[in-house]
Amino acid sequence: MATALAKQVAACNRRSRERGLAGTLTTLDWQRSLEFFCQRCAFCGTAAAWTIDHFQALAYGGGSTHSNVVPACHLCNASKASSPFISFLRPWSVQNGWP
C-alpha cells in the first residue's frame, strides 16, 4: 500500500504529464524538500505545509521536478494559484516592509 506522500507525489506527476510537462518528482525528492523547509510552508513558515506547490506553475510550463516544487500551506498554495512567484511575493513583501 502506498503511503500518503507517495500518493501525493504520484498525483502531482500525473497532473504534470497530462499537460505534457516533466513529471519526475520522487517520494524521496519530496521528503527531502519537506526536510529542507523543516516541514513548513516555504512562503509563510507555518507548520501546516502539506501541499506540493510548483514554484513555476504548471500553467507556465513548470513541471513536477525536484527543483520546481516546494511545500506550501493550503492558504499560500491557494493564494498563489497559477501566479508567477514574483507576482505572489510582491504584495506580501511590501506589506512586510521589504522593497
Rosetta silent file (secondary structure, phi, psi, omega in degrees, C-alpha in Angstrom):
SEQUENCE: MATALAKQVAACNRRSRERGLAGTLTTLDWQRSLEFFCQRCAFCGTAAAWTIDHFQALAYGGGSTHSNVVPACHLCNASKASSPFISFLRPWSVQNGWP
SCORE:     score description
SCORE:     0.000 S_00000001
   1 L     0.000  132.546 -177.852    0.000    0.000    0.000 S_00000001
   2 L   -74.436  145.901  177.332    1.360    3.390   -0.992 S_00000001
   3 L   -74.938  166.938  177.870    1.991    5.999    1.661 S_00000001
   4 H   -60.169  -39.953  178.643    0.175    9.326    1.710 S_00000001
   5 H   -64.637  -41.748  179.969    3.338   11.051    0.443 S_00000001
   6 H   -63.408  -39.968  177.872    3.707    8.580   -2.423 S_00000001
   7 H   -65.626  -40.245  178.938    0.080    9.160   -3.441 S_00000001
   8 H   -62.965  -43.927  179.592    0.581   12.926   -3.278 S_00000001
   9 H   -65.990  -43.585  179.990    3.691   12.702   -5.473 S_00000001
  10 H   -60.883  -42.317  178.976    2.001   10.358   -7.956 S_00000001
  11 H   -65.443  -39.482  178.479   -0.953   12.749   -8.328 S_00000001
  12 H   -62.720  -47.332  178.502    1.421   15.677   -8.796 S_00000001
  13 H   -63.176  -40.212  179.847    3.384   13.853  -11.508 S_00000001
  14 H   -61.110  -44.271  179.056    0.171   12.762  -13.223 S_00000001
  15 H   -61.596  -38.801  178.525   -1.089   16.374  -13.428 S_00000001
  16 H   -65.754  -48.324 -177.387    2.216   17.439  -14.980 S_00000001
  17 H   -64.512  -32.859  176.852    2.282   14.632  -17.526 S_00000001
  18 H   -61.979  -24.466  178.734   -1.321   15.350  -18.540 S_00000001
  19 L   -97.135    4.760  179.974   -0.055   18.779  -19.613 S_00000001
  20 L    77.588   21.022 -178.724    2.933   17.334  -21.464 S_00000001
  21 L  -105.939  167.625  178.729    5.369   18.512  -18.788 S_00000001
  22 L   -63.472  137.147  176.122    8.046   16.703  -16.827 S_00000001
  23 E  -134.999   70.743 -172.521    6.715   14.562  -14.016 S_00000001
  24 L  -113.822    7.995 -179.822    9.848   13.148  -12.420 S_00000001
  25 L   -63.266  134.410  176.875    9.356   14.028   -8.762 S_00000001
  26 L  -108.472  162.986  176.825   10.045   11.076   -6.468 S_00000001
  27 H   -60.039  -39.077  177.829    8.812   10.460   -2.952 S_00000001
  28 H   -63.228  -42.376  176.611   12.403   10.812   -1.749 S_00000001
  29 H   -56.671  -46.524 -177.366   12.696   14.188   -3.524 S_00000001
  30 H   -66.549  -40.758  177.109    9.521   15.384   -1.808 S_00000001
  31 H   -61.033  -41.647  179.227   10.668   14.100    1.602 S_00000001
  32 H   -64.925  -38.936  177.629   13.955   15.974    1.168 S_00000001
  33 H   -64.133  -44.099  177.297   12.089   19.155    0.245 S_00000001
  34 H   -60.488  -42.443  178.574    9.911   18.836    3.337 S_00000001
  35 H   -65.696  -41.951 -179.999   13.015   18.302    5.463 S_00000001
  36 H   -58.541  -40.406 -179.567   14.830   21.252    3.859 S_00000001
  37 L   -93.110   15.159  176.696   11.931   23.537    4.775 S_00000001
  38 L    54.702   39.832  178.649   11.607   21.913    8.250 S_00000001
  39 L    61.270   28.597 -177.058    8.100   20.630    7.443 S_00000001
  40 L  -122.589  161.195  176.841    6.966   24.254    6.996 S_00000001
  41 L   -63.883  130.865 -179.826    5.439   26.350    4.251 S_00000001
  42 L   -67.489  -18.467 -175.844    8.183   27.771    2.026 S_00000001
  43 L   -97.355  -47.511 -175.079    6.262   31.059    1.768 S_00000001
  44 L  -114.276  -11.684  176.870    4.910   31.919    5.231 S_00000001
  45 L    84.588    2.238  178.986    6.667   29.422    7.502 S_00000001
  46 L   -65.670  153.215 -176.973    3.554   27.895    9.021 S_00000001
  47 L   -81.092    1.024 -178.186    3.894   24.298   10.138 S_00000001
  48 L   -96.956   52.441 -174.359    0.890   23.195    8.085 S_00000001
  49 L   -98.594   82.943 -178.080    2.832   22.647    4.850 S_00000001
  50 L  -124.296   21.410  172.197    1.342   19.588    3.250 S_00000001
  51 E  -114.614  151.454  176.415    0.623   20.635   -0.316 S_00000001
  52 E   -92.044  118.918  177.173    3.043   20.460   -3.206 S_00000001
  53 E  -109.392  136.152  176.823    3.380   23.863   -4.828 S_00000001
  54 E   -86.327  116.998  179.120    5.059   24.354   -8.177 S_00000001
  55 L   -53.350  -52.639  169.059    7.463   27.280   -7.908 S_00000001
  56 L   -98.107  115.706 -173.654    6.900   27.843  -11.620 S_00000001
  57 L   -57.941  151.416  175.803    3.233   26.989  -12.061 S_00000001
  58 H   -55.467  -37.015 -179.188    2.112   24.186  -14.351 S_00000001
  59 H   -61.822  -21.502  179.939    0.211   26.833  -16.325 S_00000001
  60 H  -109.970   17.985  174.068    3.550   28.451  -17.178 S_00000001
  61 L    92.735    7.147  178.705    5.399   25.272  -18.099 S_00000001
  62 L   -82.974  121.980 -178.993    6.821   24.284  -14.730 S_00000001
  63 L   -88.197 -178.853  177.686    6.831   20.530  -14.316 S_00000001
  64 E   -92.986   85.518 -179.599    6.845   18.320  -11.262 S_00000001
  65 L  -127.125  161.618 -177.303   10.578   18.066  -10.677 S_00000001
  66 L   -59.849  -28.345 -177.685   12.667   18.208   -7.524 S_00000001
  67 L   -90.175   -0.362 -177.593   13.882   21.703   -8.406 S_00000001
  68 L  -122.255    9.664  179.203   10.412   23.138   -9.069 S_00000001
  69 E  -123.301  144.542  176.655    8.362   22.090   -6.056 S_00000001
  70 E  -138.280  153.308  174.894    8.188   23.499   -2.542 S_00000001
  71 E   -73.304  139.439  178.525    5.960   22.721    0.430 S_00000001
  72 E  -141.960  144.056  174.104    3.137   25.201    0.897 S_00000001
  73 L   -70.703  163.471 -177.930    0.272   25.555    3.326 S_00000001
  74 H   -59.836  -39.856 -178.485   -3.194   25.401    1.816 S_00000001
  75 H   -63.509  -48.206  179.794   -3.677   29.160    2.184 S_00000001
  76 H   -66.059  -42.067  179.945   -0.446   30.111    0.382 S_00000001
  77 H   -61.459  -44.327  179.533   -0.943   27.472   -2.319 S_00000001
  78 H   -68.713  -37.004  179.914   -4.493   28.699   -2.975 S_00000001
  79 H   -68.663  -40.485  179.424   -3.415   32.355   -2.860 S_00000001
  80 H   -71.267  -40.280 -178.118   -0.539   31.810   -5.287 S_00000001
  81 L    48.165 -125.393 -179.350   -2.633   29.589   -7.569 S_00000001
  82 L  -102.628   17.178  179.095   -1.012   29.779  -11.014 S_00000001
  83 L   -67.350  147.318  170.600    0.531   33.207  -10.459 S_00000001
  84 L   -62.197  146.909 -174.926    4.202   33.678  -11.207 S_00000001
  85 H   -52.900  -44.708 -176.309    6.139   33.590   -7.938 S_00000001
  86 H   -64.319  -34.299  177.716    7.193   37.245   -8.094 S_00000001
  87 H   -67.827  -33.947  178.053    3.566   38.352   -8.539 S_00000001
  88 H   -73.795  -43.192 -174.609    2.600   36.365   -5.462 S_00000001
  89 H   -73.666  -34.628 -173.236    5.539   37.512   -3.350 S_00000001
  90 H   -54.766  -53.600 -179.932    5.443   41.237   -4.198 S_00000001
  91 H   -61.135  -36.313  179.745    2.273   42.217   -2.258 S_00000001
  92 H   -65.877  -43.718 -176.885    3.423   40.130    0.706 S_00000001
  93 H   -68.790  -37.932  177.833    6.890   41.671    0.764 S_00000001
  94 H   -65.061  -42.475  179.384    5.561   45.247    0.521 S_00000001
  95 H   -61.086  -30.750 -177.249    3.114   44.547    3.337 S_00000001
  96 L  -100.781   15.276  173.217    6.009   43.316    5.479 S_00000001
  97 L    83.476   15.205  176.466    8.329   46.243    4.756 S_00000001
  98 L   -90.916  155.721  179.269   10.522   44.701    2.067 S_00000001
  99 L   -66.628    0.000    0.000   11.393   46.684   -1.076 S_00000001
